Each structure stands twice: as structure tokens, then as C-alpha cells.
Amino acid sequence: MTQKKKSALREWIEAAVFAAFLAFCVIRPFIVQAFKIPTGSMRPTLLEGDLILVNKFIYGAKVPFTHYRLPALRQPKRGDVVVFIYPEDKKKDFIKRVVAMAGETVEIKSGTIYVDGKALLEPVFNQRYYYNRGDFAREDEKLVVPLGSYFVLGDNSGSSRDSRYWGFVPADNILGEAMIIYWPPQRIRVIK
């Protein structure tokens, strides 16, 4: 009878160790990771305290402790809400919306974003006012996004430190696409 108890305990421990291994060595670094939204820079899409899941697999997850990435399913596109390593402090992760990709010209004029001379009319862009603030969004200034980079903005333009202030996000800094708000329960939804 003691042997059965030991084997049941051993099975439970082995299952717990295997689950922890999967969570920390496979799922979190390569597939999906949880993040907490610390500020209101993405209001109204994301609120302070929202807990979200980020798909790291879609853009090709980084292999830990190397400079390699897994093959991507697709590249970030305009409108994606992405989590990335903050270009000015590699220890911080930021979340913003992709506005322009490499080779595109971006301009903020009278509160509207223009890419390659055309106003962005999609609801995620045209229902907000974008301010000309920072060194990378002066009135009547057109910027060309360098190769291998993205121009990103917070949905709450009035209180967002984004590409207008520190420039472009290197593609290698992008960690994944925000997929879902999973907490608090009344805010559970797919992120668009």
C-alpha cells in the first residue's frame, strides 16, 4: 500500500514538473505569453490593469539566449497591436499599434495619419486624433520608415510615448501580436 502512495505521489510530481517545463520552456518563449497593461497609452483598446495574451508564434518567436528566430507565419501589418522591446530600454516591453512599415512614408497632419500620401481611413485610425508631438512627428514633416523597421503609435495619442518620440521599432524587437484580453472578466475580448 505504501508503494501505491509513493507511485501516485511520484506521478503527481512528474506531471507537475512536466507542466512547468512546458509552460516555461516551450509555451511562454515560443507560443503565447501573458502581459499586464501598465498605462493608458492604448486607451480605449486596452485599459490599465488589463491582462492580455500575446501570440509570439505568429511573427517567429525568438529562440532564448540566441539571435535566432523561428520561421514566421506572417510579418506585422498595419493595424496590428504588437508587443516589442522598447528601443530606448531593452529591459522594458511596450505595446502599440503598427501604423507604417519599411519603405512607407508617414505623416501626421491635422490629427490624421497619412501613409504614402493617403489618409488612413480604417476605424482603428480615423476615430482618433493624432497629435504632432516629439521629434518624429512634427507638423508638415514626412518620415520614411527605414528597412527592417516599423512606425508604431499608441491609440491614446494624447498620452502615449511612441514612435513620435523615439523613432522606429526594429523588426527584431517585435515579440508578438496582442490577441486577447483575458482579465478582468467584463473586458474579455479579442484585441482589434
NUDO-378398 format. One record per residue (C-alpha): residue in three letters; x, y, z; residue number from 1. Coordinates in nm, 4 decimals, always signed. Layout:
# NUDO-378398
+-----+----------+----------+----------+-----+
:  aa :        X :        Y :        Z :   i :
+-----+----------+----------+----------+-----+
: ALA :        X :        Y :        Z : NUM :
...
+-----+----------+----------+----------+-----+
//
This chain:
# NUDO-378398
+-----+----------+----------+----------+-----+
:  aa :        X :        Y :        Z :   i :
+-----+----------+----------+----------+-----+
: MET :  +0.0000 :  +0.0000 :  +0.0000 :   1 :
: THR :  +0.2886 :  +0.2400 :  +0.0722 :   2 :
: GLN :  +0.4274 :  +0.1690 :  -0.2730 :   3 :
: LYS :  +0.0996 :  +0.2766 :  -0.4368 :   4 :
: LYS :  +0.1007 :  +0.6018 :  -0.2401 :   5 :
: LYS :  +0.4599 :  +0.6691 :  -0.3435 :   6 :
: SER :  +0.3873 :  +0.5962 :  -0.7066 :   7 :
: ALA :  +0.0774 :  +0.8204 :  -0.7030 :   8 :
: LEU :  +0.2787 :  +1.0995 :  -0.5402 :   9 :
: ARG :  +0.5607 :  +1.0431 :  -0.7849 :  10 :
: GLU :  +0.3186 :  +1.0591 :  -1.0809 :  11 :
: TRP :  +0.1740 :  +1.3851 :  -0.9480 :  12 :
: ILE :  +0.5222 :  +1.5369 :  -0.9084 :  13 :
: GLU :  +0.6287 :  +1.4203 :  -1.2551 :  14 :
: ALA :  +0.3131 :  +1.5688 :  -1.4081 :  15 :
: ALA :  +0.3718 :  +1.8998 :  -1.2266 :  16 :
: VAL :  +0.7362 :  +1.9132 :  -1.3369 :  17 :
: PHE :  +0.6405 :  +1.8335 :  -1.6970 :  18 :
: ALA :  +0.3672 :  +2.1017 :  -1.6942 :  19 :
: ALA :  +0.6126 :  +2.3578 :  -1.5540 :  20 :
: PHE :  +0.8671 :  +2.2596 :  -1.8206 :  21 :
: LEU :  +0.6079 :  +2.3070 :  -2.0963 :  22 :
: ALA :  +0.4931 :  +2.6412 :  -1.9553 :  23 :
: PHE :  +0.8363 :  +2.7957 :  -1.9023 :  24 :
: CYS :  +1.0450 :  +2.6299 :  -2.1740 :  25 :
: VAL :  +0.8002 :  +2.5868 :  -2.4629 :  26 :
: ILE :  +0.4733 :  +2.7798 :  -2.4329 :  27 :
: ARG :  +0.5963 :  +3.1109 :  -2.2861 :  28 :
: PRO :  +0.9067 :  +3.1616 :  -2.5030 :  29 :
: PHE :  +0.7647 :  +3.0261 :  -2.8299 :  30 :
: ILE :  +0.3844 :  +3.0318 :  -2.8368 :  31 :
: VAL :  +0.1969 :  +3.2656 :  -2.6022 :  32 :
: GLN :  +0.2858 :  +3.4963 :  -2.3136 :  33 :
: ALA :  +0.0761 :  +3.6930 :  -2.0670 :  34 :
: PHE :  +0.1311 :  +4.0666 :  -2.0160 :  35 :
: LYS :  -0.0268 :  +4.3312 :  -1.7926 :  36 :
: ILE :  -0.1088 :  +4.6738 :  -1.9354 :  37 :
: PRO :  +0.0599 :  +4.9332 :  -1.7105 :  38 :
: THR :  -0.0574 :  +5.2647 :  -1.8618 :  39 :
: GLY :  -0.3412 :  +5.4255 :  -2.0550 :  40 :
: SER :  -0.1395 :  +5.4776 :  -2.3755 :  41 :
: MET :  -0.3579 :  +5.2294 :  -2.5662 :  42 :
: ARG :  -0.6972 :  +5.3542 :  -2.4438 :  43 :
: PRO :  -0.9713 :  +5.2756 :  -2.5380 :  44 :
: THR :  -0.8457 :  +4.9467 :  -2.6867 :  45 :
: LEU :  -0.6565 :  +4.8456 :  -2.3711 :  46 :
: LEU :  -0.7040 :  +4.9810 :  -2.0201 :  47 :
: GLU :  -0.4634 :  +4.9993 :  -1.7289 :  48 :
: GLY :  -0.4609 :  +4.6633 :  -1.5499 :  49 :
: ASP :  -0.5924 :  +4.4585 :  -1.8448 :  50 :
: LEU :  -0.4243 :  +4.1182 :  -1.8664 :  51 :
: ILE :  -0.3605 :  +4.0098 :  -2.2233 :  52 :
: LEU :  -0.2222 :  +3.7122 :  -2.4122 :  53 :
: VAL :  +0.0347 :  +3.7763 :  -2.6839 :  54 :
: ASN :  +0.0886 :  +3.5389 :  -2.9762 :  55 :
: LYS :  +0.4680 :  +3.5039 :  -3.0071 :  56 :
: PHE :  +0.4498 :  +3.2296 :  -3.2701 :  57 :
: ILE :  +0.2891 :  +3.4377 :  -3.5466 :  58 :
: TYR :  +0.5909 :  +3.6622 :  -3.6173 :  59 :
: GLY :  +0.8509 :  +3.3933 :  -3.5462 :  60 :
: ALA :  +0.9393 :  +3.3636 :  -3.1791 :  61 :
: LYS :  +1.2908 :  +3.4453 :  -3.0666 :  62 :
: VAL :  +1.4955 :  +3.1473 :  -2.9534 :  63 :
: PRO :  +1.6076 :  +3.2311 :  -2.5963 :  64 :
: PHE :  +1.9755 :  +3.3140 :  -2.5416 :  65 :
: THR :  +2.0421 :  +3.3361 :  -2.9173 :  66 :
: HIS :  +1.9905 :  +3.5818 :  -3.2019 :  67 :
: TYR :  +1.7762 :  +3.3314 :  -3.3946 :  68 :
: ARG :  +1.4023 :  +3.3314 :  -3.4600 :  69 :
: LEU :  +1.1637 :  +3.0562 :  -3.5594 :  70 :
: PRO :  +1.0073 :  +3.0931 :  -3.9049 :  71 :
: ALA :  +0.7241 :  +3.3470 :  -3.9045 :  72 :
: LEU :  +0.3710 :  +3.2732 :  -4.0198 :  73 :
: ARG :  +0.3474 :  +3.6347 :  -4.1369 :  74 :
: GLN :  +0.5010 :  +3.9763 :  -4.0826 :  75 :
: PRO :  +0.3341 :  +4.2508 :  -3.8760 :  76 :
: LYS :  +0.0837 :  +4.4511 :  -4.0765 :  77 :
: ARG :  -0.0802 :  +4.7898 :  -4.0404 :  78 :
: GLY :  -0.3294 :  +4.7896 :  -3.7551 :  79 :
: ASP :  -0.1709 :  +4.5019 :  -3.5600 :  80 :
: VAL :  -0.1313 :  +4.5676 :  -3.1874 :  81 :
: VAL :  +0.2211 :  +4.4481 :  -3.1116 :  82 :
: VAL :  +0.4372 :  +4.3950 :  -2.8041 :  83 :
: PHE :  +0.8011 :  +4.4839 :  -2.8561 :  84 :
: ILE :  +1.1245 :  +4.5529 :  -2.6741 :  85 :
: TYR :  +1.1366 :  +4.9265 :  -2.6089 :  86 :
: PRO :  +1.4171 :  +5.0699 :  -2.8273 :  87 :
: GLU :  +1.5401 :  +5.3073 :  -2.5529 :  88 :
: ASP :  +1.5460 :  +5.0474 :  -2.2700 :  89 :
: LYS :  +1.5920 :  +4.6825 :  -2.3673 :  90 :
: LYS :  +1.4597 :  +4.5702 :  -2.0246 :  91 :
: LYS :  +1.1098 :  +4.7084 :  -2.0962 :  92 :
: ASP :  +0.8349 :  +4.5777 :  -2.3205 :  93 :
: PHE :  +0.5924 :  +4.8221 :  -2.4847 :  94 :
: ILE :  +0.2636 :  +4.7746 :  -2.6671 :  95 :
: LYS :  +0.1493 :  +4.9928 :  -2.9587 :  96 :
: ARG :  -0.0309 :  +4.9724 :  -3.2935 :  97 :
: VAL :  +0.1607 :  +4.9325 :  -3.6219 :  98 :
: VAL :  +0.0995 :  +5.2347 :  -3.8456 :  99 :
: ALA :  +0.3654 :  +5.2121 :  -4.1178 : 100 :
: MET :  +0.6108 :  +4.9538 :  -4.2451 : 101 :
: ALA :  +0.9568 :  +4.9700 :  -4.4017 : 102 :
: GLY :  +0.9762 :  +5.1920 :  -4.7086 : 103 :
: GLU :  +0.6492 :  +5.3726 :  -4.6403 : 104 :
: THR :  +0.6246 :  +5.7477 :  -4.5833 : 105 :
: VAL :  +0.4280 :  +5.8508 :  -4.2746 : 106 :
: GLU :  +0.2948 :  +6.1925 :  -4.1797 : 107 :
: ILE :  +0.0560 :  +6.3272 :  -3.9144 : 108 :
: LYS :  -0.1423 :  +6.6227 :  -4.0472 : 109 :
: SER :  -0.4336 :  +6.7935 :  -3.8675 : 110 :
: GLY :  -0.4793 :  +6.4895 :  -3.6409 : 111 :
: THR :  -0.4915 :  +6.2379 :  -3.9272 : 112 :
: ILE :  -0.2274 :  +5.9808 :  -4.0179 : 113 :
: TYR :  -0.1163 :  +5.9671 :  -4.3806 : 114 :
: VAL :  +0.0848 :  +5.6791 :  -4.5246 : 115 :
: ASP :  +0.2319 :  +5.7321 :  -4.8696 : 116 :
: GLY :  +0.0134 :  +6.0412 :  -4.9029 : 117 :
: LYS :  -0.3173 :  +5.8634 :  -4.8296 : 118 :
: ALA :  -0.5189 :  +5.9150 :  -4.5115 : 119 :
: LEU :  -0.5705 :  +5.6003 :  -4.3032 : 120 :
: LEU :  -0.9474 :  +5.5597 :  -4.3068 : 121 :
: GLU :  -0.9806 :  +5.2303 :  -4.1183 : 122 :
: PRO :  -1.1816 :  +5.2743 :  -3.7942 : 123 :
: VAL :  -0.8827 :  +5.1914 :  -3.5703 : 124 :
: PHE :  -0.7115 :  +5.5010 :  -3.7136 : 125 :
: ASN :  -0.9737 :  +5.7520 :  -3.8262 : 126 :
: GLN :  -1.1719 :  +5.7585 :  -3.4997 : 127 :
: ARG :  -0.8796 :  +5.9137 :  -3.3109 : 128 :
: TYR :  -0.6953 :  +6.2426 :  -3.3186 : 129 :
: TYR :  -0.3174 :  +6.2081 :  -3.3501 : 130 :
: TYR :  -0.1049 :  +6.4903 :  -3.2123 : 131 :
: ASN :  +0.2141 :  +6.6249 :  -3.3671 : 132 :
: ARG :  +0.4479 :  +6.5703 :  -3.0745 : 133 :
: GLY :  +0.8067 :  +6.4590 :  -3.0386 : 134 :
: ASP :  +1.0992 :  +6.4674 :  -3.2794 : 135 :
: PHE :  +0.9432 :  +6.2215 :  -3.5257 : 136 :
: ALA :  +0.6008 :  +6.3774 :  -3.5855 : 137 :
: ARG :  +0.6438 :  +6.7463 :  -3.6498 : 138 :
: GLU :  +0.3725 :  +6.9263 :  -3.8476 : 139 :
: ASP :  +0.4386 :  +6.9079 :  -4.2234 : 140 :
: GLU :  +0.7164 :  +6.6512 :  -4.1763 : 141 :
: LYS :  +0.7163 :  +6.3295 :  -4.3758 : 142 :
: LEU :  +0.9240 :  +6.0368 :  -4.2493 : 143 :
: VAL :  +1.0338 :  +5.7326 :  -4.4462 : 144 :
: VAL :  +1.0359 :  +5.4162 :  -4.2346 : 145 :
: PRO :  +1.3806 :  +5.2516 :  -4.2661 : 146 :
: LEU :  +1.4205 :  +4.8949 :  -4.3886 : 147 :
: GLY :  +1.3649 :  +4.6387 :  -4.1153 : 148 :
: SER :  +1.1608 :  +4.8812 :  -3.9018 : 149 :
: TYR :  +0.8073 :  +4.9872 :  -3.8108 : 150 :
: PHE :  +0.6407 :  +5.3137 :  -3.7067 : 151 :
: VAL :  +0.4048 :  +5.2500 :  -3.4136 : 152 :
: LEU :  +0.1592 :  +5.4703 :  -3.2238 : 153 :
: GLY :  -0.0487 :  +5.4372 :  -2.9102 : 154 :
: ASP :  -0.4257 :  +5.4576 :  -2.9565 : 155 :
: ASN :  -0.4369 :  +5.7312 :  -2.6899 : 156 :
: SER :  -0.2258 :  +5.9820 :  -2.8824 : 157 :
: GLY :  -0.2537 :  +6.2468 :  -2.6123 : 158 :
: SER :  -0.0662 :  +6.0346 :  -2.3567 : 159 :
: SER :  +0.1466 :  +5.7861 :  -2.5457 : 160 :
: ARG :  +0.5257 :  +5.7702 :  -2.5725 : 161 :
: ASP :  +0.5618 :  +5.6079 :  -2.9127 : 162 :
: SER :  +0.7435 :  +5.6390 :  -3.2450 : 163 :
: ARG :  +0.6711 :  +6.0132 :  -3.2474 : 164 :
: TYR :  +0.9222 :  +6.0490 :  -2.9620 : 165 :
: TRP :  +1.1871 :  +5.7788 :  -3.0105 : 166 :
: GLY :  +1.1575 :  +5.6789 :  -3.3732 : 167 :
: PHE :  +1.1242 :  +5.3388 :  -3.5308 : 168 :
: VAL :  +1.0926 :  +4.9888 :  -3.3872 : 169 :
: PRO :  +1.3405 :  +4.7414 :  -3.5361 : 170 :
: ALA :  +1.1664 :  +4.4274 :  -3.6623 : 171 :
: ASP :  +1.3936 :  +4.2189 :  -3.4403 : 172 :
: ASN :  +1.2462 :  +4.3917 :  -3.1308 : 173 :
: ILE :  +0.8911 :  +4.2765 :  -3.2035 : 174 :
: LEU :  +0.7893 :  +3.9957 :  -2.9680 : 175 :
: GLY :  +0.4361 :  +3.9176 :  -3.0799 : 176 :
: GLU :  +0.0804 :  +4.0248 :  -3.1571 : 177 :
: ALA :  -0.1682 :  +4.1029 :  -2.8800 : 178 :
: MET :  -0.4547 :  +3.8529 :  -2.9184 : 179 :
: ILE :  -0.6992 :  +3.8634 :  -2.6308 : 180 :
: ILE :  -0.7847 :  +4.0419 :  -2.3080 : 181 :
: TYR :  -0.8444 :  +3.7635 :  -2.0550 : 182 :
: TRP :  -0.8868 :  +3.9665 :  -1.7366 : 183 :
: PRO :  -1.0915 :  +4.1327 :  -1.5923 : 184 :
: PRO :  -1.3879 :  +3.9125 :  -1.6887 : 185 :
: GLN :  -1.6093 :  +4.2006 :  -1.8065 : 186 :
: ARG :  -1.3381 :  +4.3008 :  -2.0585 : 187 :
: ILE :  -1.2687 :  +3.9571 :  -2.2110 : 188 :
: ARG :  -1.2426 :  +4.0069 :  -2.5875 : 189 :
: VAL :  -1.0284 :  +3.9668 :  -2.8971 : 190 :
: ILE :  -0.7984 :  +4.2658 :  -2.9465 : 191 :
: LYS :  -0.8565 :  +4.4580 :  -3.2703 : 192 :
+-----+----------+----------+----------+-----+
//
